[in-house]
Amino acid sequence: MPQGHRSFGLAVRESGRTLYLHVFGEFDLSGVGRVEKALDRLAEAPVPRLLVLDLHGLTFLDLAGLRTILRANDRGRAEGFEVEVVRPAGTANRVFTLTRAGLELTMIDAPEVA
């Protein structure tokens, strides 16, 4: 059964050496390609020192979306940039609790720089 991608959204912005990805709506397999394409910026100079994945607007997160977030975190460890994940609300946040993935990530309630 196909997952709806009608409400997936992604906004990308940079501030100094920080790359912000604001992911909102339903982050499932249909949105993974767009997020991964935005993450390609991490391979360009100057390389950001901090990646903020702002998930506070998520209404749904499936395992494909979660794997994308975990891969970005692993890449940060390997390539020397920090990754912060802004905690989503409601059921989207439960995915981090139920899978224990939240223990591997730096989860914050709000980004320091708006």
C-alpha positions as CSV (number, residue, x, y, z in Angstrom):
1,M,0.0,0.0,0.0
2,P,1.5,3.3,-1.1
3,Q,2.5,5.9,1.5
4,G,1.1,9.4,1.0
5,H,3.6,12.0,0.2
6,R,1.0,14.8,-0.2
7,S,2.2,16.6,3.0
8,F,5.9,16.1,2.9
9,G,8.0,19.3,3.0
10,L,11.6,20.3,3.1
11,A,13.2,23.7,3.6
12,V,17.0,24.1,3.5
13,R,19.0,27.0,4.7
14,E,22.5,27.8,5.7
15,S,23.8,30.2,8.4
16,G,27.5,30.4,8.8
17,R,28.8,26.9,9.0
18,T,25.5,25.4,9.9
19,L,23.2,23.6,7.5
20,Y,19.5,23.5,8.6
21,L,17.1,21.0,7.1
22,H,13.5,21.6,8.2
23,V,11.6,18.5,7.5
24,F,7.8,18.6,8.0
25,G,4.7,16.7,7.3
26,E,5.0,13.0,6.6
27,F,8.6,11.8,6.2
28,D,8.4,8.3,4.6
29,L,10.2,6.6,1.7
30,S,8.8,9.2,-0.7
31,G,10.7,12.0,1.0
32,V,14.0,10.2,1.5
33,G,15.4,11.2,-2.0
34,R,14.8,14.9,-1.4
35,V,16.5,14.8,2.0
36,E,19.5,12.8,0.7
37,K,19.8,15.3,-2.1
38,A,19.9,18.2,0.4
39,L,22.5,16.3,2.4
40,D,24.8,16.3,-0.6
41,R,25.6,19.9,0.4
42,L,27.8,18.3,3.2
43,A,30.3,17.2,0.5
44,E,30.8,20.7,-0.8
45,A,33.3,23.3,0.5
46,P,33.1,24.9,2.9
47,V,31.8,21.9,4.7
48,P,29.3,22.8,7.4
49,R,30.4,22.1,11.0
50,L,26.8,21.5,12.2
51,L,23.8,19.8,10.6
52,V,20.5,20.6,12.3
53,L,17.7,18.3,11.3
54,D,14.6,20.2,12.4
55,L,11.8,17.7,12.8
56,H,9.4,19.7,15.0
57,G,6.9,19.9,12.1
58,L,6.8,16.2,11.4
59,T,3.4,14.5,11.7
60,F,4.6,11.0,10.6
61,L,8.0,9.3,10.5
62,D,8.5,5.8,9.2
63,L,11.6,3.5,9.2
64,A,12.9,4.8,5.8
65,G,12.9,8.3,7.2
66,L,14.5,7.2,10.4
67,R,17.2,5.3,8.6
68,T,18.0,8.5,6.6
69,I,18.4,10.5,9.9
70,L,20.6,7.8,11.4
71,R,22.8,7.6,8.2
72,A,23.3,11.4,8.4
73,N,24.3,11.0,12.0
74,D,26.8,8.3,11.1
75,R,28.2,10.4,8.3
76,G,28.7,13.3,10.8
77,R,30.7,11.0,13.1
78,A,32.8,9.8,10.1
79,E,33.4,13.2,8.5
80,G,33.7,15.3,11.6
81,F,30.6,17.5,11.7
82,E,28.0,17.6,14.5
83,V,24.4,16.5,14.0
84,E,21.5,17.8,16.1
85,V,18.0,16.6,15.7
86,V,15.1,18.8,16.8
87,R,12.6,16.5,18.5
88,P,9.3,16.1,16.7
89,A,6.0,16.1,18.6
90,G,3.5,13.3,19.2
91,T,3.6,10.0,17.4
92,A,6.6,11.0,15.2
93,N,8.7,11.3,18.4
94,R,7.6,7.9,19.5
95,V,9.6,6.3,16.7
96,F,12.8,7.6,18.4
97,T,11.7,6.1,21.8
98,L,10.4,2.8,20.5
99,T,13.4,2.0,18.4
100,R,15.8,3.5,21.0
101,A,17.3,5.5,18.1
102,G,17.0,8.7,20.2
103,L,19.8,7.3,22.4
104,E,22.2,7.4,19.4
105,L,21.3,11.0,18.4
106,T,21.8,14.4,19.9
107,M,18.1,15.3,20.4
108,I,17.3,18.9,21.2
109,D,14.0,20.7,21.8
110,A,14.8,23.7,19.6
111,P,17.8,24.9,17.5
112,E,20.0,27.5,19.1
113,V,19.9,29.8,16.1
114,A,16.5,30.5,14.5
